[in-house]
Amino acid sequence: MADIEIRATAKNVRMTPRKVRLVGAAVKGKRVAEALALLRFMPHRASTVVLKAVRSAAANAENNFDLDPNDLYVANVIADEGTSLRRFRAKARGRVGPLKKRSSHVTVIVKEREA
């Protein structure tokens, strides 16, 4: 198959996109098996979310497109901004300061490696 890309998305993950992008950059371009091994032992909290998305994308490729999971690689990891929960924290002199609890939408794209 020529240049087919398979996606998996995790939506409304209660983590900032900036922190998810750090983990995504570490696995971009690696084979799926290598990326899964790397994510399993990463100390970051975002690695579990990206791990689940990579597994899901590999399963989509295997079940929906009949591709061999050993030939797949992580083409891209996209962390877009989701909805933000707006909260407020008490400040000095009876004022309030806004807090934005950010969330993200994580999309993992896997492609088949050309032989």
C-alpha positions in Angstrom: 0.0 0.0 0.0 1.3 3.4 -0.9 1.6 6.0 1.8 -1.3 4.9 4.0 -1.5 6.4 7.5 -3.4 5.0 10.4 -4.5 7.2 13.3 -5.5 6.8 16.9 -6.8 9.6 19.1 -7.0 10.1 22.8 -9.3 13.1 23.6 -9.6 15.3 26.7 -6.5 14.0 28.4 -6.0 16.1 31.6 -2.5 17.0 30.8 -1.0 20.1 29.2 -0.1 19.7 25.5 3.4 21.0 26.1 4.2 18.1 28.3 2.7 15.5 25.9 4.7 17.0 23.0 8.0 16.3 24.9 7.1 12.6 25.1 5.8 12.5 21.5 9.0 14.0 20.1 11.0 11.1 21.8 9.2 8.4 19.9 8.6 10.1 16.6 10.2 8.1 13.7 10.8 5.0 15.8 9.5 1.5 15.0 6.3 0.7 16.9 7.9 -2.1 19.0 10.8 0.2 19.9 8.5 3.1 20.8 6.4 0.9 23.0 9.5 -0.3 24.9 10.7 3.3 25.3 7.4 4.6 26.5 7.0 1.7 29.0 10.1 2.9 31.0 9.8 6.7 30.6 9.4 8.5 33.9 6.9 11.0 32.5 3.2 10.8 33.3 2.3 11.6 29.6 4.1 8.4 28.5 1.1 6.3 29.5 -1.3 8.3 27.4 1.0 8.1 24.3 1.6 4.4 25.0 -2.1 3.7 24.8 -2.5 5.7 21.7 0.4 4.0 19.9 -1.0 0.6 20.9 -4.4 1.6 19.6 -3.0 2.8 16.3 -1.0 -0.4 15.8 -4.1 -2.4 16.6 -6.1 -0.3 14.0 -3.5 -1.0 11.4 -3.5 -4.7 12.1 -7.3 -5.3 12.4 -8.6 -2.7 9.9 -5.9 -2.7 7.2 -4.3 -6.1 7.6 -0.8 -4.6 8.1 2.0 -6.4 9.9 2.7 -4.6 13.2 6.5 -5.3 12.8 6.6 -3.1 9.6 5.0 0.0 11.3 6.7 3.1 12.6 5.4 6.1 14.4 5.2 8.8 11.8 3.9 11.6 14.0 2.5 12.4 17.4 0.3 15.5 17.6 -0.8 17.1 20.9 -3.4 19.7 20.3 -5.1 21.8 23.0 -8.3 20.5 24.4 -10.8 22.3 26.6 -9.5 24.2 29.6 -11.1 24.0 33.0 -11.2 27.6 34.4 -10.6 27.7 38.2 -9.7 30.5 40.6 -7.3 30.8 43.4 -7.4 33.3 46.3 -4.8 36.0 46.2 -3.8 38.8 48.4 -6.2 41.6 49.5 -9.3 39.5 48.8 -8.6 39.2 45.0 -8.7 36.1 42.8 -6.2 34.8 40.3 -7.3 32.7 37.3 -6.0 29.1 36.9 -6.4 27.3 33.6 -6.3 23.5 34.0 -5.4 22.5 30.5 -6.2 19.3 28.6 -5.1 17.9 25.3 -6.1 15.8 22.4 -3.3 13.3 21.5 -3.2 11.9 17.9 -0.7 9.2 16.9 -0.1 8.4 13.3 1.6 5.2 12.2 2.7 4.3 8.7 4.1 1.2 7.0 7.9 1.2 6.5 8.8 0.9 2.8 11.0 -2.1 2.2 
